[in-house]
Amino acid sequence: MDDETAPQKGTVTQRAIERIKAMIGEGRLEPGQRLPTERDLAAQLGMSRSSMREAIRALTVLGVLEARHGSGIYVTQLEAGDLLETFGVVADLSRGPRLVELLEIRRILESTATALAAARITADQLAEVERHLAAMNATDDPEEILAHDLAFHREIAVAAGNETMAAILEGLSSRTFRARVWRGYQEEGAFARTRREHAAIHRALAARDPEAARTAAAAHVGEVEEWLRAQLGP
């Protein structure tokens, strides 16, 4: 039996997590590198194997480490998309006021990303944005609109040229929530309004006008915020 008592377990495991993260942050473990065995790593850090096992499991869930069958545990490539996947879980599970808070964050980040995209977007990326806009305008099927809406905003986030911001926005863009929004818009006959908002974003990108792009994106997400507040009631 380990010398750690149950109440201490979480604290000791957290210390093990921090020690492994420090090894990665200091360059002693590089992306793609295989970890020492659980036994060796525990001895090296002066911790129990059970705490080390739990720390490795937690860091695997977070996308920092990956288990390769028959080969061992490796540091991932530490891509932003892998490390920030938990944002998607938060967005999918949030309800009520917490979801409004996430939309506020998305409004801030998406308006910034869209402004950056207006300055950096390539002709090919702009063509993709336009393709998804046209597809949204060509149907009233909420599922089809949803797919192109997600792709429309994803292309813009990528065009901004900041992988970390794009990964956060991808996580905040809960497909479950957006499906609910599009169904609600269909019931309210609000498709025309949101199509105008998407068109305004596209025009600003085509004009290479960062401030117009920022304003259009903020207004678009702001409309979703107001819709959700109305759904929640007073």
C-alpha positions in Angstrom: 0.0 0.0 0.0 1.3 3.5 -0.9 2.3 5.7 2.0 0.0 8.4 0.6 -3.4 8.6 2.4 -6.5 9.0 0.3 -7.1 12.7 1.2 -3.5 13.5 0.0 -3.9 11.6 -3.3 -5.2 14.4 -5.4 -2.5 16.8 -4.2 0.3 14.3 -4.8 -1.1 13.4 -8.3 -1.3 17.1 -9.1 2.3 17.5 -8.1 3.2 14.7 -10.4 1.3 16.4 -13.3 3.1 19.6 -12.6 6.5 17.9 -12.6 5.9 16.2 -15.9 4.7 19.5 -17.4 7.8 21.2 -16.1 10.0 18.6 -17.8 8.2 19.3 -21.1 8.3 23.1 -20.6 12.0 23.0 -19.8 12.8 20.9 -22.8 13.8 17.8 -20.9 11.0 16.0 -22.7 10.4 17.1 -26.3 7.3 16.7 -28.5 7.3 13.2 -29.9 9.7 11.8 -27.3 9.0 8.6 -25.4 8.6 9.0 -21.6 10.8 6.9 -19.3 8.9 3.9 -17.9 6.4 4.5 -15.2 8.7 2.9 -12.7 11.8 5.0 -13.8 9.8 8.2 -14.0 8.4 7.7 -10.5 11.8 7.0 -9.1 13.3 10.0 -10.9 10.7 12.4 -9.5 10.5 10.8 -6.1 6.9 9.8 -6.3 4.8 6.7 -6.1 4.0 4.7 -9.2 0.2 5.0 -8.5 0.5 8.8 -8.5 2.6 8.8 -11.6 0.1 6.5 -13.3 -2.8 8.9 -12.5 -0.8 11.9 -13.7 0.0 10.2 -17.0 -3.6 9.2 -17.4 -4.7 12.8 -16.8 -2.2 14.3 -19.2 -3.2 11.8 -21.8 -6.8 12.9 -21.5 -5.6 16.5 -21.9 -3.7 15.7 -25.1 -0.3 16.3 -23.6 0.7 12.6 -23.7 -0.4 9.7 -25.9 -0.3 6.0 -25.3 1.0 3.9 -28.2 0.0 0.2 -27.9 3.1 -1.9 -27.4 5.4 1.0 -27.5 4.9 3.2 -24.5 3.8 6.7 -23.5 4.9 9.7 -25.7 4.7 13.4 -25.6 2.3 14.5 -28.3 3.3 17.1 -30.9 1.6 19.6 -28.5 -0.6 21.1 -31.2 -3.0 23.8 -30.1 -6.0 21.8 -31.4 -5.1 18.8 -29.3 -4.4 20.7 -26.1 -7.6 22.8 -26.4 -10.1 20.1 -27.2 -11.5 20.4 -23.7 -13.1 23.7 -24.7 -15.5 21.7 -26.9 -16.5 19.6 -23.9 -17.2 22.8 -21.9 -19.2 24.3 -24.7 -21.3 21.2 -25.3 -22.1 20.7 -21.6 -22.7 24.3 -20.6 -26.2 25.6 -20.0 -27.9 28.9 -19.2 -25.8 31.8 -17.9 -22.5 29.8 -18.4 -23.3 29.4 -22.1 -23.9 33.2 -22.4 -20.5 33.7 -20.8 -18.9 31.4 -23.5 -20.7 33.4 -26.2 -19.2 36.6 -24.8 -15.8 35.1 -25.0 -16.5 33.9 -28.6 -17.7 37.4 -29.6 -14.4 38.9 -28.4 -12.2 36.3 -30.0 -14.2 35.9 -33.2 -14.3 39.6 -33.9 -10.5 39.8 -33.4 -9.9 36.7 -35.6 -12.1 38.2 -38.3 -10.3 41.5 -38.2 -7.0 39.6 -38.6 -8.4 37.6 -41.4 -9.4 40.7 -43.3 -5.7 41.7 -43.3 -4.3 38.2 -44.0 -6.8 36.2 -46.0 -5.6 34.7 -49.3 -7.6 34.6 -52.5 -8.1 30.9 -52.1 -9.3 31.2 -48.5 -11.7 34.0 -49.5 -13.1 31.8 -52.2 -13.8 29.0 -49.7 -15.5 31.5 -47.3 -17.6 32.7 -50.3 -18.4 29.0 -51.3 -19.8 28.3 -47.8 -21.8 31.5 -47.8 -23.4 30.6 -51.1 -24.2 27.2 -49.9 -25.9 28.6 -46.7 -27.9 30.9 -48.9 -29.0 28.1 -51.2 -30.9 26.0 -48.6 -33.4 26.3 -45.7 -32.3 22.9 -44.2 -30.9 23.7 -40.8 -28.5 20.7 -40.9 -27.0 21.9 -44.2 -26.8 25.5 -43.0 -25.2 24.4 -39.8 -22.4 22.5 -41.6 -21.6 25.4 -43.9 -21.9 27.9 -41.0 -19.3 26.0 -39.0 -17.0 25.8 -42.1 -17.6 29.5 -42.9 -16.3 30.6 -39.5 -13.6 27.9 -39.4 -12.1 29.2 -42.7 -12.0 32.7 -41.3 -10.4 31.6 -38.0 -7.7 29.7 -40.0 -7.2 32.8 -42.3 -6.4 34.9 -39.2 -3.1 33.0 -39.0 -3.2 32.3 -35.3 -3.4 28.6 -34.7 -4.1 28.9 -30.9 -6.9 31.3 -31.4 -8.4 29.1 -34.2 -8.2 26.1 -31.8 -10.0 28.0 -29.0 -12.7 29.2 -31.4 -13.2 25.7 -32.7 -13.7 24.5 -29.2 -16.1 27.2 -28.4 -18.2 26.5 -31.5 -20.4 23.8 -30.1 -22.2 22.0 -32.9 -24.9 21.0 -30.5 -25.6 24.6 -29.5 -25.4 25.9 -33.0 -27.9 23.3 -34.2 -30.3 24.6 -31.5 -29.7 28.2 -32.7 -30.4 27.4 -36.4 -33.6 25.5 -35.5 -34.7 28.4 -33.4 -33.9 30.9 -36.2 -36.0 28.7 -38.6 -38.9 28.8 -36.2 -38.6 32.6 -35.9 -38.1 33.2 -39.6 -34.8 34.8 -38.8 -32.8 33.2 -41.6 -32.8 36.4 -43.7 -31.2 38.4 -40.8 -28.4 36.0 -40.1 -27.7 35.6 -43.9 -27.3 39.4 -44.0 -24.9 39.2 -41.1 -22.8 36.5 -42.8 -22.8 38.6 -46.0 -21.6 41.7 -44.1 -18.7 39.6 -42.8 -17.8 38.4 -46.3 -18.0 41.9 -47.7 -15.6 43.2 -45.1 -13.1 40.4 -45.8 -13.3 40.9 -49.6 -12.7 44.6 -49.0 -9.7 43.8 -46.8 -11.2 46.1 -44.1 -10.2 44.9 -40.6 -12.4 47.3 -38.7 -15.5 46.6 -40.7 -14.8 42.9 -40.3 -14.4 43.2 -36.6 -17.7 45.1 -36.3 -19.6 42.7 -38.5 -18.4 39.6 -36.6 -19.1 41.2 -33.2 -22.6 42.1 -34.4 -23.2 38.6 -35.7 -22.2 36.8 -32.5 -24.0 39.5 -30.4 -27.2 38.6 -32.2 -26.8 35.0 -31.0 -26.1 36.2 -27.5 -29.4 38.2 -27.5 -31.3 35.3 -29.0 -30.0 33.0 -26.1 -30.8 35.6 -23.5 -34.4 35.8 -24.8 -34.6 32.0 -24.7 -33.5 32.0 -21.1 -36.0 34.6 -20.1 -35.6 37.1 -17.2 
